[in-house]
Amino acid sequence: MTQQTWDEVGGLLPHDEFRAASEAIVSNIEQVIEGKTATVRLALAVLLAEGHLLIEDVPGVGKTKLAKAMARSIDCSVRRIQFTPDLLPSDVTGVSVYNQETHDFEFRPGAVFANLVVGDEINRASPKTQSALLECMEERQVTVDGVTYHLQTPFMVVATQNPIEMEGTYPLPEAQRDRFTARIAMGYPDPNAELAMLDGHGATDPLDELRPVSDANTVRQLIGHVRQVHVADAVKQYAIDLVTATREAPDLRLGASPRATLQLLRTARAVAALEGRDYVLPDDLQALAVPVLAHRIIPTADAQLARRTTDAIVSELVHRLPLPHDRKRSPYDTRPTGEGNGRAPYEPRRR
């Protein structure tokens, strides 16, 4: 059987079908994750943008549960990797084993050969093992003993790490962090959500009862729909200006890469589609700047001494950078010239 590669996806879906499928996934995940709608929607946007997600927060706030809930909401292949110091690269990618019956080597796929790969506590593995993910995350393929194996679509790595645990950890290098489309933090739930969690999670784990509401083929169609979302030239230039600002900021010694620009636009397409639009607004780029760019940049020593976080630096750059404007007609409106439906040139984002 021919293996479907990552580039073979569906086309444009009717808006009502896209909305119904995406909302079903979000609602299903929220049965496990209480009061974190924005975080859940961003995680889904990363999946539809064909990216990878890094969940970084303190222990016990539901990082692994979010990753598992997303995986179980989609009826596709899922593998979980518990990263430890003794984990080997072959445990991730696979290994060739000699078969005494056939007198030849046969390849046994590793845990990365799945649609959704959940990597728990990724910073506990050695740099050698972490590097086993570099090729598959960027090129959607794995090379073992000179043979290249393509991965199926959708393919997403959802990794978790605890920022405050220093002993026995290996911080992710810049090349590894740059391959994650977005970094999010779960945060503590509000009192009402935590009370609902006590009622719902006190006796049983709702994750055990979670059932799939979508499948791999539907996700491929959703990805194909997101690819068709229009991005005007003015918005593309604004994305470049945002990334360029990180390279020129005096508080940063390493700015965002061109890969960051691509993933910023891809994620903005997914966010626009989830909000029912077929075009990207500058608001989308502003909202995504911190989760998409902040984990890729490195502050200077002076900025670190001043306790300036990368999130704060990116937020300040977004605030200072002027928005593109064209009051005669929105550059993000894909309707033919002459049509109109009473919307303002810059339609406000739907909440």
Contacts in CASP RR format, 6 or more apart in sequence:
PFRMAT RR
TARGET T0000
AUTHOR 0000-0000-0000
METHOD contacts of the structure
MODEL  1
MTQQTWDEVGGLLPHDEFRAASEAIVSNIEQVIEGKTATVRLALAVLLAE
GHLLIEDVPGVGKTKLAKAMARSIDCSVRRIQFTPDLLPSDVTGVSVYNQ
ETHDFEFRPGAVFANLVVGDEINRASPKTQSALLECMEERQVTVDGVTYH
LQTPFMVVATQNPIEMEGTYPLPEAQRDRFTARIAMGYPDPNAELAMLDG
HGATDPLDELRPVSDANTVRQLIGHVRQVHVADAVKQYAIDLVTATREAP
DLRLGASPRATLQLLRTARAVAALEGRDYVLPDDLQALAVPVLAHRIIPT
ADAQLARRTTDAIVSELVHRLPLPHDRKRSPYDTRPTGEGNGRAPYEPRR
R
3 150 0 8 1.000
3 152 0 8 1.000
4 152 0 8 1.000
4 153 0 8 1.000
5 140 0 8 1.000
5 150 0 8 1.000
5 151 0 8 1.000
5 152 0 8 1.000
5 153 0 8 1.000
6 50 0 8 1.000
6 140 0 8 1.000
6 150 0 8 1.000
6 151 0 8 1.000
6 152 0 8 1.000
6 153 0 8 1.000
6 155 0 8 1.000
7 153 0 8 1.000
8 153 0 8 1.000
8 220 0 8 1.000
9 153 0 8 1.000
9 220 0 8 1.000
9 221 0 8 1.000
9 223 0 8 1.000
9 224 0 8 1.000
9 227 0 8 1.000
10 220 0 8 1.000
10 221 0 8 1.000
10 223 0 8 1.000
10 224 0 8 1.000
10 225 0 8 1.000
11 221 0 8 1.000
11 224 0 8 1.000
11 225 0 8 1.000
11 227 0 8 1.000
11 228 0 8 1.000
12 224 0 8 1.000
12 225 0 8 1.000
12 228 0 8 1.000
13 21 0 8 1.000
13 221 0 8 1.000
13 222 0 8 1.000
13 224 0 8 1.000
13 225 0 8 1.000
15 276 0 8 1.000
15 278 0 8 1.000
18 222 0 8 1.000
18 225 0 8 1.000
18 273 0 8 1.000
18 276 0 8 1.000
19 276 0 8 1.000
21 214 0 8 1.000
21 218 0 8 1.000
21 221 0 8 1.000
21 222 0 8 1.000
22 44 0 8 1.000
22 48 0 8 1.000
22 222 0 8 1.000
22 273 0 8 1.000
22 274 0 8 1.000
24 213 0 8 1.000
24 214 0 8 1.000
25 44 0 8 1.000
25 70 0 8 1.000
25 73 0 8 1.000
25 74 0 8 1.000
25 213 0 8 1.000
25 214 0 8 1.000
26 37 0 8 1.000
26 40 0 8 1.000
26 41 0 8 1.000
26 44 0 8 1.000
27 213 0 8 1.000
28 69 0 8 1.000
28 73 0 8 1.000
28 210 0 8 1.000
28 211 0 8 1.000
28 213 0 8 1.000
29 40 0 8 1.000
29 43 0 8 1.000
29 44 0 8 1.000
29 66 0 8 1.000
29 69 0 8 1.000
29 70 0 8 1.000
29 73 0 8 1.000
30 36 0 8 1.000
30 37 0 8 1.000
30 40 0 8 1.000
31 69 0 8 1.000
31 206 0 8 1.000
31 210 0 8 1.000
32 65 0 8 1.000
32 66 0 8 1.000
32 68 0 8 1.000
32 69 0 8 1.000
32 206 0 8 1.000
32 207 0 8 1.000
32 210 0 8 1.000
33 39 0 8 1.000
33 40 0 8 1.000
33 62 0 8 1.000
33 65 0 8 1.000
33 66 0 8 1.000
33 69 0 8 1.000
34 189 0 8 1.000
34 193 0 8 1.000
34 194 0 8 1.000
34 196 0 8 1.000
34 197 0 8 1.000
35 189 0 8 1.000
35 190 0 8 1.000
35 193 0 8 1.000
35 196 0 8 1.000
36 66 0 8 1.000
36 186 0 8 1.000
36 187 0 8 1.000
36 189 0 8 1.000
36 193 0 8 1.000
39 66 0 8 1.000
39 184 0 8 1.000
39 186 0 8 1.000
40 66 0 8 1.000
41 271 0 8 1.000
41 274 0 8 1.000
42 182 0 8 1.000
42 184 0 8 1.000
42 271 0 8 1.000
42 291 0 8 1.000
43 53 0 8 1.000
43 66 0 8 1.000
43 70 0 8 1.000
43 158 0 8 1.000
43 184 0 8 1.000
44 70 0 8 1.000
44 270 0 8 1.000
44 274 0 8 1.000
45 267 0 8 1.000
45 270 0 8 1.000
45 271 0 8 1.000
45 274 0 8 1.000
46 52 0 8 1.000
46 53 0 8 1.000
46 156 0 8 1.000
46 181 0 8 1.000
46 182 0 8 1.000
46 267 0 8 1.000
46 270 0 8 1.000
47 53 0 8 1.000
47 70 0 8 1.000
47 154 0 8 1.000
47 156 0 8 1.000
47 219 0 8 1.000
48 219 0 8 1.000
48 222 0 8 1.000
48 223 0 8 1.000
48 226 0 8 1.000
48 270 0 8 1.000
48 273 0 8 1.000
48 274 0 8 1.000
49 181 0 8 1.000
49 226 0 8 1.000
49 263 0 8 1.000
49 266 0 8 1.000
49 267 0 8 1.000
49 269 0 8 1.000
49 270 0 8 1.000
50 153 0 8 1.000
50 154 0 8 1.000
50 155 0 8 1.000
50 156 0 8 1.000
50 223 0 8 1.000
50 266 0 8 1.000
51 156 0 8 1.000
51 180 0 8 1.000
51 181 0 8 1.000
51 263 0 8 1.000
51 266 0 8 1.000
51 267 0 8 1.000
52 137 0 8 1.000
52 156 0 8 1.000
52 157 0 8 1.000
52 158 0 8 1.000
52 159 0 8 1.000
52 179 0 8 1.000
52 180 0 8 1.000
52 181 0 8 1.000
53 67 0 8 1.000
53 156 0 8 1.000
53 157 0 8 1.000
53 158 0 8 1.000
53 159 0 8 1.000
53 180 0 8 1.000
53 181 0 8 1.000
53 182 0 8 1.000
53 183 0 8 1.000
53 184 0 8 1.000
54 122 0 8 1.000
54 159 0 8 1.000
54 160 0 8 1.000
54 161 0 8 1.000
54 172 0 8 1.000
54 177 0 8 1.000
54 180 0 8 1.000
54 182 0 8 1.000
54 183 0 8 1.000
54 184 0 8 1.000
54 295 0 8 1.000
55 63 0 8 1.000
55 66 0 8 1.000
55 67 0 8 1.000
55 158 0 8 1.000
55 159 0 8 1.000
55 160 0 8 1.000
55 161 0 8 1.000
55 183 0 8 1.000
55 184 0 8 1.000
55 185 0 8 1.000
55 186 0 8 1.000
56 63 0 8 1.000
56 160 0 8 1.000
56 161 0 8 1.000
56 162 0 8 1.000
56 163 0 8 1.000
56 183 0 8 1.000
56 184 0 8 1.000
56 185 0 8 1.000
56 295 0 8 1.000
57 63 0 8 1.000
57 162 0 8 1.000
57 163 0 8 1.000
57 185 0 8 1.000
57 186 0 8 1.000
57 187 0 8 1.000
58 162 0 8 1.000
58 163 0 8 1.000
58 164 0 8 1.000
58 187 0 8 1.000
59 162 0 8 1.000
59 165 0 8 1.000
61 186 0 8 1.000
61 187 0 8 1.000
61 188 0 8 1.000
61 189 0 8 1.000
62 186 0 8 1.000
63 160 0 8 1.000
63 186 0 8 1.000
64 118 0 8 1.000
64 120 0 8 1.000
64 160 0 8 1.000
65 207 0 8 1.000
66 158 0 8 1.000
66 186 0 8 1.000
67 118 0 8 1.000
67 119 0 8 1.000
67 120 0 8 1.000
67 158 0 8 1.000
67 160 0 8 1.000
68 80 0 8 1.000
68 118 0 8 1.000
68 207 0 8 1.000
69 207 0 8 1.000
69 210 0 8 1.000
70 116 0 8 1.000
70 158 0 8 1.000
71 78 0 8 1.000
71 116 0 8 1.000
71 118 0 8 1.000
71 158 0 8 1.000
72 78 0 8 1.000
72 207 0 8 1.000
72 210 0 8 1.000
72 211 0 8 1.000
72 212 0 8 1.000
73 210 0 8 1.000
73 212 0 8 1.000
73 213 0 8 1.000
73 214 0 8 1.000
74 115 0 8 1.000
74 116 0 8 1.000
74 154 0 8 1.000
74 212 0 8 1.000
74 213 0 8 1.000
74 214 0 8 1.000
74 215 0 8 1.000
74 216 0 8 1.000
74 219 0 8 1.000
75 212 0 8 1.000
75 214 0 8 1.000
75 215 0 8 1.000
75 216 0 8 1.000
76 114 0 8 1.000
76 115 0 8 1.000
76 116 0 8 1.000
76 154 0 8 1.000
76 215 0 8 1.000
76 216 0 8 1.000
76 219 0 8 1.000
77 113 0 8 1.000
77 114 0 8 1.000
77 115 0 8 1.000
77 116 0 8 1.000
77 152 0 8 1.000
77 216 0 8 1.000
78 114 0 8 1.000
78 115 0 8 1.000
78 116 0 8 1.000
78 117 0 8 1.000
78 118 0 8 1.000
79 110 0 8 1.000
79 111 0 8 1.000
79 112 0 8 1.000
79 113 0 8 1.000
79 114 0 8 1.000
79 116 0 8 1.000
79 117 0 8 1.000
79 118 0 8 1.000
80 111 0 8 1.000
80 117 0 8 1.000
80 118 0 8 1.000
80 119 0 8 1.000
80 120 0 8 1.000
81 87 0 8 1.000
81 91 0 8 1.000
81 92 0 8 1.000
81 111 0 8 1.000
81 117 0 8 1.000
81 118 0 8 1.000
81 119 0 8 1.000
81 120 0 8 1.000
82 119 0 8 1.000
82 120 0 8 1.000
82 121 0 8 1.000
83 119 0 8 1.000
83 120 0 8 1.000
83 121 0 8 1.000
83 122 0 8 1.000
83 123 0 8 1.000
83 124 0 8 1.000
83 125 0 8 1.000
83 129 0 8 1.000
84 124 0 8 1.000
84 125 0 8 1.000
85 124 0 8 1.000
85 125 0 8 1.000
85 126 0 8 1.000
85 168 0 8 1.000
87 125 0 8 1.000
87 126 0 8 1.000
87 129 0 8 1.000
88 129 0 8 1.000
89 128 0 8 1.000
89 129 0 8 1.000
89 131 0 8 1.000
89 132 0 8 1.000
90 110 0 8 1.000
91 110 0 8 1.000
91 111 0 8 1.000
91 129 0 8 1.000
92 110 0 8 1.000
92 111 0 8 1.000
92 112 0 8 1.000
92 129 0 8 1.000
92 132 0 8 1.000
92 133 0 8 1.000
93 110 0 8 1.000
93 112 0 8 1.000
93 132 0 8 1.000
93 136 0 8 1.000
93 142 0 8 1.000
93 144 0 8 1.000
94 107 0 8 1.000
94 108 0 8 1.000
94 109 0 8 1.000
94 110 0 8 1.000
94 112 0 8 1.000
94 113 0 8 1.000
94 142 0 8 1.000
94 144 0 8 1.000
95 107 0 8 1.000
95 108 0 8 1.000
95 110 0 8 1.000
95 144 0 8 1.000
96 105 0 8 1.000
96 106 0 8 1.000
96 107 0 8 1.000
96 108 0 8 1.000
96 144 0 8 1.000
96 145 0 8 1.000
97 105 0 8 1.000
97 106 0 8 1.000
97 107 0 8 1.000
97 108 0 8 1.000
98 104 0 8 1.000
98 105 0 8 1.000
99 105 0 8 1.000
99 106 0 8 1.000
105 145 0 8 1.000
107 144 0 8 1.000
107 145 0 8 1.000
107 147 0 8 1.000
107 149 0 8 1.000
109 149 0 8 1.000
111 117 0 8 1.000
112 132 0 8 1.000
112 133 0 8 1.000
112 136 0 8 1.000
112 142 0 8 1.000
112 151 0 8 1.000
113 142 0 8 1.000
113 149 0 8 1.000
113 151 0 8 1.000
114 155 0 8 1.000
115 152 0 8 1.000
115 153 0 8 1.000
115 154 0 8 1.000
115 155 0 8 1.000
115 156 0 8 1.000
115 216 0 8 1.000
115 219 0 8 1.000
116 154 0 8 1.000
116 155 0 8 1.000
116 156 0 8 1.000
116 158 0 8 1.000
117 155 0 8 1.000
117 156 0 8 1.000
117 157 0 8 1.000
117 158 0 8 1.000
118 158 0 8 1.000
118 159 0 8 1.000
119 157 0 8 1.000
119 158 0 8 1.000
119 159 0 8 1.000
119 160 0 8 1.000
120 159 0 8 1.000
120 160 0 8 1.000
121 160 0 8 1.000
121 161 0 8 1.000
121 162 0 8 1.000
122 130 0 8 1.000
122 159 0 8 1.000
122 160 0 8 1.000
122 161 0 8 1.000
122 172 0 8 1.000
123 161 0 8 1.000
123 162 0 8 1.000
123 169 0 8 1.000
123 170 0 8 1.000
123 171 0 8 1.000
123 172 0 8 1.000
124 168 0 8 1.000
124 169 0 8 1.000
124 170 0 8 1.000
125 170 0 8 1.000
126 170 0 8 1.000
127 170 0 8 1.000
127 173 0 8 1.000
130 170 0 8 1.000
130 172 0 8 1.000
130 173 0 8 1.000
130 176 0 8 1.000
131 176 0 8 1.000
133 157 0 8 1.000
133 176 0 8 1.000
133 179 0 8 1.000
134 175 0 8 1.000
134 176 0 8 1.000
134 179 0 8 1.000
135 141 0 8 1.000
135 142 0 8 1.000
135 143 0 8 1.000
136 142 0 8 1.000
136 151 0 8 1.000
136 155 0 8 1.000
136 157 0 8 1.000
137 157 0 8 1.000
137 179 0 8 1.000
137 180 0 8 1.000
138 179 0 8 1.000
140 150 0 8 1.000
140 151 0 8 1.000
140 153 0 8 1.000
140 155 0 8 1.000
141 148 0 8 1.000
141 149 0 8 1.000
141 150 0 8 1.000
141 151 0 8 1.000
142 148 0 8 1.000
142 149 0 8 1.000
142 151 0 8 1.000
143 149 0 8 1.000
152 216 0 8 1.000
153 216 0 8 1.000
153 220 0 8 1.000
153 223 0 8 1.000
154 216 0 8 1.000
154 219 0 8 1.000
154 220 0 8 1.000
154 223 0 8 1.000
157 180 0 8 1.000
159 180 0 8 1.000
161 169 0 8 1.000
161 172 0 8 1.000
174 254 0 8 1.000
174 296 0 8 1.000
174 298 0 8 1.000
177 183 0 8 1.000
177 295 0 8 1.000
177 296 0 8 1.000
178 257 0 8 1.000
178 259 0 8 1.000
178 260 0 8 1.000
178 296 0 8 1.000
179 259 0 8 1.000
180 295 0 8 1.000
181 263 0 8 1.000
181 266 0 8 1.000
181 267 0 8 1.000
181 292 0 8 1.000
182 263 0 8 1.000
182 267 0 8 1.000
182 288 0 8 1.000
182 291 0 8 1.000
182 292 0 8 1.000
183 291 0 8 1.000
183 294 0 8 1.000
183 295 0 8 1.000
184 291 0 8 1.000
188 194 0 8 1.000
189 197 0 8 1.000
200 206 0 8 1.000
222 273 0 8 1.000
225 273 0 8 1.000
226 266 0 8 1.000
226 269 0 8 1.000
226 270 0 8 1.000
226 273 0 8 1.000
227 269 0 8 1.000
228 278 0 8 1.000
229 269 0 8 1.000
229 270 0 8 1.000
229 272 0 8 1.000
229 273 0 8 1.000
229 277 0 8 1.000
229 278 0 8 1.000
229 279 0 8 1.000
229 280 0 8 1.000
230 278 0 8 1.000
230 279 0 8 1.000
230 280 0 8 1.000
230 332 0 8 1.000
230 334 0 8 1.000
231 265 0 8 1.000
231 268 0 8 1.000
231 269 0 8 1.000
231 279 0 8 1.000
231 280 0 8 1.000
232 279 0 8 1.000
232 280 0 8 1.000
232 331 0 8 1.000
232 332 0 8 1.000
233 331 0 8 1.000
234 324 0 8 1.000
234 326 0 8 1.000
234 331 0 8 1.000
234 332 0 8 1.000
235 265 0 8 1.000
235 268 0 8 1.000
235 280 0 8 1.000
235 281 0 8 1.000
235 282 0 8 1.000
235 285 0 8 1.000
235 324 0 8 1.000
235 331 0 8 1.000
235 332 0 8 1.000
236 265 0 8 1.000
237 324 0 8 1.000
238 282 0 8 1.000
238 285 0 8 1.000
238 321 0 8 1.000
238 323 0 8 1.000
238 324 0 8 1.000
239 261 0 8 1.000
239 264 0 8 1.000
239 265 0 8 1.000
239 268 0 8 1.000
239 285 0 8 1.000
240 261 0 8 1.000
241 321 0 8 1.000
242 264 0 8 1.000
242 285 0 8 1.000
242 289 0 8 1.000
242 293 0 8 1.000
242 317 0 8 1.000
242 318 0 8 1.000
242 321 0 8 1.000
243 255 0 8 1.000
243 256 0 8 1.000
243 258 0 8 1.000
243 260 0 8 1.000
243 261 0 8 1.000
243 264 0 8 1.000
243 293 0 8 1.000
245 317 0 8 1.000
245 320 0 8 1.000
245 321 0 8 1.000
246 252 0 8 1.000
246 255 0 8 1.000
246 256 0 8 1.000
246 293 0 8 1.000
246 297 0 8 1.000
246 313 0 8 1.000
246 314 0 8 1.000
246 317 0 8 1.000
247 255 0 8 1.000
247 256 0 8 1.000
249 255 0 8 1.000
249 313 0 8 1.000
249 317 0 8 1.000
250 300 0 8 1.000
251 299 0 8 1.000
251 300 0 8 1.000
251 302 0 8 1.000
251 303 0 8 1.000
251 308 0 8 1.000
251 313 0 8 1.000
252 297 0 8 1.000
252 298 0 8 1.000
252 299 0 8 1.000
252 300 0 8 1.000
252 303 0 8 1.000
252 313 0 8 1.000
253 298 0 8 1.000
253 299 0 8 1.000
253 300 0 8 1.000
254 296 0 8 1.000
254 297 0 8 1.000
254 298 0 8 1.000
255 296 0 8 1.000
255 297 0 8 1.000
255 298 0 8 1.000
256 293 0 8 1.000
256 296 0 8 1.000
256 297 0 8 1.000
257 296 0 8 1.000
260 292 0 8 1.000
260 293 0 8 1.000
260 296 0 8 1.000
263 292 0 8 1.000
264 285 0 8 1.000
264 288 0 8 1.000
264 289 0 8 1.000
264 292 0 8 1.000
264 293 0 8 1.000
265 280 0 8 1.000
267 288 0 8 1.000
267 292 0 8 1.000
268 280 0 8 1.000
268 284 0 8 1.000
268 285 0 8 1.000
268 288 0 8 1.000
269 280 0 8 1.000
271 280 0 8 1.000
271 284 0 8 1.000
271 287 0 8 1.000
271 288 0 8 1.000
272 278 0 8 1.000
272 279 0 8 1.000
272 280 0 8 1.000
272 281 0 8 1.000
272 284 0 8 1.000
275 349 0 8 1.000
275 350 0 8 1.000
276 350 0 8 1.000
277 347 0 8 1.000
277 350 0 8 1.000
278 334 0 8 1.000
279 332 0 8 1.000
279 333 0 8 1.000
279 334 0 8 1.000
280 332 0 8 1.000
281 332 0 8 1.000
281 346 0 8 1.000
281 347 0 8 1.000
281 349 0 8 1.000
282 323 0 8 1.000
282 324 0 8 1.000
282 346 0 8 1.000
283 346 0 8 1.000
283 348 0 8 1.000
283 349 0 8 1.000
284 349 0 8 1.000
286 318 0 8 1.000
287 349 0 8 1.000
289 314 0 8 1.000
289 315 0 8 1.000
289 317 0 8 1.000
289 318 0 8 1.000
290 311 0 8 1.000
290 314 0 8 1.000
290 315 0 8 1.000
290 318 0 8 1.000
293 314 0 8 1.000
294 309 0 8 1.000
294 310 0 8 1.000
294 311 0 8 1.000
294 313 0 8 1.000
294 314 0 8 1.000
295 310 0 8 1.000
297 310 0 8 1.000
297 313 0 8 1.000
297 314 0 8 1.000
298 310 0 8 1.000
299 308 0 8 1.000
299 309 0 8 1.000
299 310 0 8 1.000
299 313 0 8 1.000
303 313 0 8 1.000
324 331 0 8 1.000
325 346 0 8 1.000
326 345 0 8 1.000
327 345 0 8 1.000
328 345 0 8 1.000
329 337 0 8 1.000
329 345 0 8 1.000
330 343 0 8 1.000
330 345 0 8 1.000
330 346 0 8 1.000
330 347 0 8 1.000
332 346 0 8 1.000
333 343 0 8 1.000
333 345 0 8 1.000
335 341 0 8 1.000
END
